[in-house]
């Protein structure tokens, strides 16, 4: 992949140059597709997925379960050369402006195609911040693998160089798509899998979404974690510790702390908003799950949580209220780090 030695220098000019392309893709009429074999251009596409309610159901496969269309905003860089791609996965607030403007512009300027996926809108949900049960987390993961298969069929996209980047709740999806047992359960064609994983201010570092880390649980695809040190929604410390465990188990991991950044620092709005009813998991939550048997454990003691012990432990985990705050400087820093990381990941 051709890369700019200083990809952020001159980025503002490049973003302006691609603004027309991005807006056309974001505002275009939605087209239903089964695949991208016809090589469609930038636009809004509806494609099939499904809605597994649990992780075991996801891993058993769709079977006769009802299909569910989701939406993807495709942004292709100019030209006709074969390019890498990245899938963007939103958090609890649903798809937002930066996924349709800032990130596509930055990636397209670096020669990377983008699919910004909306898992909530087609399911009639705007936000899950106050009630995460409205859309099962496993549905997000099913959508991500459906999007991977879709992107891999596009004649302009290199199927061996498709990355995934997820924000907050979307970071949990990024983590799950890096788990070997989950990948194997999806029966992807021709060894297809994500080439790199980028959780951003990620959820899932504590609580029932956190996995017991052992060699072989996570794939060898490189991971880039980015987290602000002013985040009061998803804590920095447990994610940093979790990423370190994953690295020690054999996955190449980079962890970048974004100074002064809060949650959703890539949002355009620089004002700090307190979400009074937003559900969050306390950093001290001791629960984690073993992907081999779906059993829950106390990560501090190693003891299996059975019977009343599990609900008792989970009662200590939940809290409400957290802040979000856009930060242009932090967002530019995250873009710089991400482009440098992908230049290395896609070069392999």
C-alpha positions as CSV (number, residue, x, y, z in Angstrom):
1,X,0.0,0.0,0.0
2,X,1.4,3.4,-0.9
3,X,1.6,5.6,2.2
4,X,2.4,9.2,2.9
5,X,5.4,9.4,5.2
6,X,3.5,12.0,7.3
7,X,-0.1,11.1,6.7
8,X,-1.6,13.8,8.8
9,X,0.3,16.7,7.2
10,X,-2.0,18.3,4.7
11,X,-4.9,16.1,5.8
12,X,-7.2,19.0,6.1
13,X,-6.7,19.8,2.4
14,X,-7.2,16.1,1.5
15,X,-10.4,16.0,3.5
16,X,-11.8,19.0,1.7
17,X,-10.9,17.4,-1.7
18,X,-12.9,14.3,-0.9
19,X,-15.8,16.0,0.8
20,X,-18.1,15.8,-2.3
21,X,-17.4,12.0,-2.6
22,X,-18.2,11.5,1.1
23,X,-21.4,13.5,1.1
24,X,-22.6,11.7,-2.0
25,X,-22.1,8.3,-0.3
26,X,-23.7,9.4,2.9
27,X,-26.8,11.0,1.3
28,X,-27.4,8.5,-1.5
29,X,-30.4,6.3,-1.8
30,X,-30.1,2.9,-0.1
31,X,-29.6,0.0,-2.5
32,X,-30.2,-3.6,-1.4
33,X,-27.3,-6.0,-2.4
34,X,-26.3,-9.6,-1.7
35,X,-22.7,-8.9,-2.6
36,X,-20.4,-6.3,-4.1
37,X,-19.3,-8.5,-7.1
38,X,-20.7,-5.8,-9.6
39,X,-18.2,-3.4,-8.1
40,X,-20.6,-0.6,-7.0
41,X,-19.2,2.8,-6.2
42,X,-19.6,4.9,-3.0
43,X,-23.1,4.8,-1.7
44,X,-25.5,3.4,0.9
45,X,-26.2,-0.3,0.8
46,X,-28.5,-2.7,2.6
47,X,-27.1,-6.2,3.0
48,X,-28.2,-9.4,4.9
49,X,-27.2,-10.3,8.4
50,X,-29.2,-11.8,11.3
51,X,-29.9,-11.3,15.0
52,X,-28.4,-14.0,17.3
53,X,-29.5,-13.3,20.9
54,X,-26.5,-14.9,22.6
55,X,-22.8,-15.7,21.9
56,X,-23.5,-19.5,21.8
57,X,-26.3,-18.9,19.3
58,X,-24.0,-16.8,17.1
59,X,-21.4,-19.6,17.2
60,X,-24.0,-22.3,16.3
61,X,-24.8,-20.3,13.1
62,X,-27.8,-18.8,11.5
63,X,-29.5,-22.0,10.4
64,X,-33.2,-21.2,9.8
65,X,-33.2,-18.0,11.8
66,X,-34.8,-15.0,10.2
67,X,-32.5,-12.7,8.2
68,X,-32.1,-9.0,9.1
69,X,-30.8,-6.4,6.7
70,X,-28.3,-3.9,8.0
71,X,-26.9,-0.8,6.4
72,X,-23.4,0.1,5.2
73,X,-22.1,3.5,4.0
74,X,-19.4,2.6,1.4
75,X,-16.6,5.2,0.7
76,X,-14.1,4.3,-2.0
77,X,-11.0,6.3,-2.7
78,X,-10.6,7.7,-6.2
79,X,-9.1,5.5,-9.0
80,X,-9.5,1.9,-9.9
81,X,-6.5,0.3,-8.1
82,X,-7.0,-2.6,-5.6
83,X,-7.1,-1.1,-2.1
84,X,-7.3,-2.2,1.5
85,X,-10.5,-1.5,3.5
86,X,-11.7,-0.9,7.0
87,X,-15.1,-1.6,8.6
88,X,-16.3,1.0,11.2
89,X,-18.6,-0.2,14.0
90,X,-20.5,2.3,16.1
91,X,-21.1,2.3,19.8
92,X,-24.2,2.6,21.9
93,X,-25.2,6.0,20.4
94,X,-25.6,4.5,16.9
95,X,-23.9,5.8,13.8
96,X,-22.7,9.3,14.1
97,X,-21.2,12.2,12.1
98,X,-17.5,11.2,12.4
99,X,-18.2,7.8,10.9
100,X,-19.7,9.5,7.8
101,X,-17.2,12.4,7.5
102,X,-14.0,12.5,9.5
103,X,-12.9,8.9,9.4
104,X,-13.9,8.1,5.8
105,X,-12.1,11.2,4.6
106,X,-9.0,10.4,6.5
107,X,-8.9,6.8,5.3
108,X,-9.8,7.6,1.7
109,X,-7.1,10.2,1.6
110,X,-4.7,7.3,2.6
111,X,-6.0,5.0,-0.1
112,X,-8.2,2.9,2.2
113,X,-11.9,2.1,1.4
114,X,-14.4,2.4,4.3
115,X,-17.7,0.7,5.2
116,X,-19.4,2.5,8.0
117,X,-22.0,0.1,9.4
118,X,-25.3,1.0,11.0
119,X,-26.6,-2.0,13.1
120,X,-29.2,-0.1,15.0
121,X,-31.3,1.9,12.5
122,X,-32.5,-1.1,10.4
123,X,-33.5,-2.7,13.7
124,X,-35.6,0.4,14.6
125,X,-33.2,1.5,17.4
126,X,-31.6,4.9,17.8
127,X,-29.4,4.3,20.9
128,X,-28.8,1.6,23.5
129,X,-26.9,3.7,26.0
130,X,-29.8,3.5,28.5
131,X,-30.8,-0.1,27.7
132,X,-28.2,-2.3,26.0
133,X,-30.7,-5.2,25.7
134,X,-32.5,-3.4,22.8
135,X,-30.0,-5.0,20.3
136,X,-28.1,-8.1,21.3
137,X,-24.3,-7.7,21.4
138,X,-24.0,-10.9,19.3
139,X,-26.0,-9.3,16.6
140,X,-23.3,-6.6,16.2
141,X,-20.7,-9.4,15.7
142,X,-22.9,-11.2,13.2
143,X,-23.2,-7.9,11.3
144,X,-19.4,-7.4,11.3
145,X,-18.8,-10.8,9.8
146,X,-21.5,-10.2,7.2
147,X,-19.9,-6.9,6.3
148,X,-16.5,-8.6,6.0
149,X,-17.9,-11.1,3.6
150,X,-19.6,-8.3,1.6
151,X,-16.4,-6.2,1.4
152,X,-14.3,-9.2,0.3
153,X,-16.5,-9.6,-2.9
154,X,-15.8,-6.1,-4.2
155,X,-13.3,-6.2,-7.1
156,X,-11.5,-3.1,-5.9
157,X,-10.9,-4.4,-2.3
158,X,-8.1,-6.7,-1.3
159,X,-9.8,-9.4,0.9
160,X,-6.6,-10.1,2.7
161,X,-6.4,-6.5,3.9
162,X,-9.6,-5.7,5.6
163,X,-9.4,-4.2,9.1
164,X,-12.1,-3.5,11.7
165,X,-12.3,-0.5,14.0
166,X,-15.0,-0.1,16.7
167,X,-15.9,2.6,19.1
168,X,-17.1,1.9,22.7
169,X,-19.7,-0.9,22.4
170,X,-18.3,-1.4,18.9
171,X,-14.9,-2.2,20.5
172,X,-16.5,-5.3,22.0
173,X,-17.4,-6.4,18.4
174,X,-13.8,-5.7,17.4
175,X,-12.6,-7.9,20.3
176,X,-15.0,-10.7,19.5
177,X,-14.0,-10.8,15.8
178,X,-10.4,-11.4,16.9
179,X,-11.3,-14.6,18.9
180,X,-10.3,-17.8,17.2
181,X,-13.3,-19.9,18.3
182,X,-15.7,-17.3,17.1
183,X,-13.9,-16.8,13.8
184,X,-13.9,-20.6,13.2
185,X,-17.6,-20.8,14.0
186,X,-18.5,-18.4,11.2
187,X,-17.3,-20.7,8.4
188,X,-15.8,-17.8,6.4
189,X,-14.8,-18.5,2.8
190,X,-11.2,-19.1,1.7
191,X,-9.7,-18.4,5.1
192,X,-11.2,-14.9,5.2
193,X,-10.7,-13.0,8.4
194,X,-10.0,-9.4,9.6
195,X,-6.3,-8.4,9.0
196,X,-6.2,-6.0,12.0
197,X,-8.4,-5.0,14.9
198,X,-8.7,-1.5,16.4
199,X,-10.8,-1.1,19.6
200,X,-11.3,2.7,20.4
201,X,-12.3,3.7,23.9
202,X,-13.6,0.2,24.1
203,X,-16.1,-1.5,26.3
204,X,-15.8,-5.1,27.3
205,X,-12.6,-4.8,29.3
206,X,-14.4,-5.7,32.5
207,X,-17.5,-7.7,33.2
208,X,-19.1,-10.6,31.3
209,X,-17.7,-9.6,27.9
210,X,-14.1,-9.9,29.1
211,X,-12.6,-13.2,28.2
212,X,-10.1,-15.3,30.2
213,X,-6.9,-14.8,28.2
214,X,-5.0,-17.9,27.3
215,X,-2.7,-18.7,24.4
216,X,-4.7,-19.3,21.3
217,X,-7.9,-17.4,22.4
218,X,-7.1,-14.4,20.3
219,X,-5.8,-14.5,16.7
220,X,-2.4,-13.4,15.7
221,X,-3.8,-10.4,13.7
222,X,-2.3,-7.2,15.1
223,X,-4.4,-5.0,17.5
224,X,-4.3,-1.3,18.1
225,X,-6.0,-0.1,21.3
226,X,-6.7,3.6,21.7
227,X,-8.1,5.1,24.9
228,X,-8.3,8.6,26.5
229,X,-7.0,9.1,30.0
230,X,-10.0,11.3,30.8
231,X,-12.6,8.6,30.0
232,X,-15.2,8.1,32.8
233,X,-17.4,5.8,30.7
234,X,-15.1,2.9,29.8
235,X,-12.1,2.9,32.1
236,X,-8.6,3.2,30.8
237,X,-6.9,1.0,33.4
238,X,-8.8,-2.3,32.8
239,X,-8.5,-2.0,29.0
240,X,-4.7,-1.3,29.3
241,X,-4.4,-4.4,31.6
242,X,-6.5,-6.5,29.3
243,X,-4.6,-5.6,26.2
244,X,-1.4,-6.4,28.0
245,X,-2.7,-9.9,28.8
246,X,-3.6,-10.4,25.2
247,X,-0.1,-9.4,24.1
248,X,1.5,-11.7,26.6
249,X,-0.6,-14.6,25.2
250,X,0.9,-14.1,21.7
251,X,-1.0,-11.4,19.8
252,X,0.8,-8.3,18.6
253,X,-0.8,-5.4,20.5
254,X,-0.1,-1.7,20.6
255,X,-1.9,0.4,23.3
256,X,-1.9,4.1,22.8
257,X,-3.2,6.5,25.5
258,X,-4.7,9.7,24.1
259,X,-3.8,12.5,26.5
260,X,-6.7,14.6,27.8
261,X,-9.3,12.6,25.8
262,X,-12.7,11.6,27.2
263,X,-15.2,9.1,25.8
264,X,-16.2,9.6,22.2
265,X,-13.4,12.0,21.6
266,X,-13.8,11.7,17.9
267,X,-17.3,13.4,18.0
268,X,-17.5,16.8,16.4
269,X,-19.2,18.5,19.4
270,X,-16.4,19.8,21.8
271,X,-18.9,20.3,24.7
272,X,-18.9,17.8,27.6
273,X,-22.3,16.1,27.9
274,X,-23.2,14.0,31.0
275,X,-25.5,11.1,30.1
276,X,-27.3,10.5,33.4
277,X,-28.8,7.1,32.5
278,X,-26.0,5.6,30.5
279,X,-25.2,2.1,31.6
280,X,-21.6,1.4,32.4
281,X,-19.5,-1.3,34.1
282,X,-17.3,-0.5,37.0
283,X,-13.6,-1.0,36.7
284,X,-13.7,-3.2,39.8
285,X,-16.1,-5.7,38.3
286,X,-14.5,-9.2,38.8
287,X,-16.4,-11.2,36.2
288,X,-14.8,-12.7,33.1
289,X,-15.9,-15.6,30.8
290,X,-14.1,-18.6,29.4
291,X,-14.8,-18.9,25.7
292,X,-14.1,-22.6,25.7
293,X,-17.1,-23.4,27.9
294,X,-19.0,-20.1,28.5
295,X,-18.4,-20.5,32.2
296,X,-17.8,-17.3,34.3
297,X,-15.0,-16.7,36.7
298,X,-13.7,-14.2,39.3
299,X,-10.7,-12.7,37.5
300,X,-9.1,-11.7,40.8
301,X,-9.3,-15.2,42.5
302,X,-9.7,-17.5,39.5
303,X,-12.7,-19.1,41.2
304,X,-15.6,-20.3,39.0
305,X,-18.8,-18.3,39.6
306,X,-21.7,-20.7,39.9
307,X,-25.2,-20.7,41.3
308,X,-25.9,-17.5,43.3
309,X,-22.2,-16.4,43.1
310,X,-22.6,-15.1,39.5
311,X,-25.6,-12.8,40.0
312,X,-24.1,-11.7,43.3
313,X,-20.8,-10.7,41.5
314,X,-22.7,-9.0,38.7
315,X,-24.6,-6.9,41.2
316,X,-21.3,-5.2,42.1
317,X,-20.6,-4.3,38.5
318,X,-23.3,-1.9,37.2
319,X,-23.4,1.8,37.4
320,X,-25.2,4.7,35.6
321,X,-24.0,8.0,34.4
322,X,-21.0,8.9,32.2
323,X,-19.6,11.7,30.0
324,X,-18.9,12.1,26.3
325,X,-16.8,14.9,24.9
326,X,-15.4,15.6,21.4
327,X,-11.7,16.7,21.2
328,X,-10.4,17.7,17.8
329,X,-6.7,17.4,18.8
330,X,-7.3,13.9,20.3
331,X,-9.1,12.9,17.1
332,X,-6.3,14.0,14.9
333,X,-3.8,12.2,17.1
334,X,-5.9,9.0,16.9
335,X,-6.0,9.3,13.1
336,X,-2.3,9.7,12.9
337,X,-1.7,6.6,15.0
338,X,-4.3,4.6,13.2
339,X,-2.9,5.3,9.7
340,X,0.6,4.5,10.8
341,X,-0.6,1.2,12.4
342,X,-2.5,0.2,9.3
343,X,0.4,1.0,7.0
344,X,2.4,-1.7,8.9
345,X,-0.5,-4.1,9.2
346,X,-1.4,-3.9,5.5
347,X,2.2,-4.2,4.4
348,X,2.4,-7.8,5.7
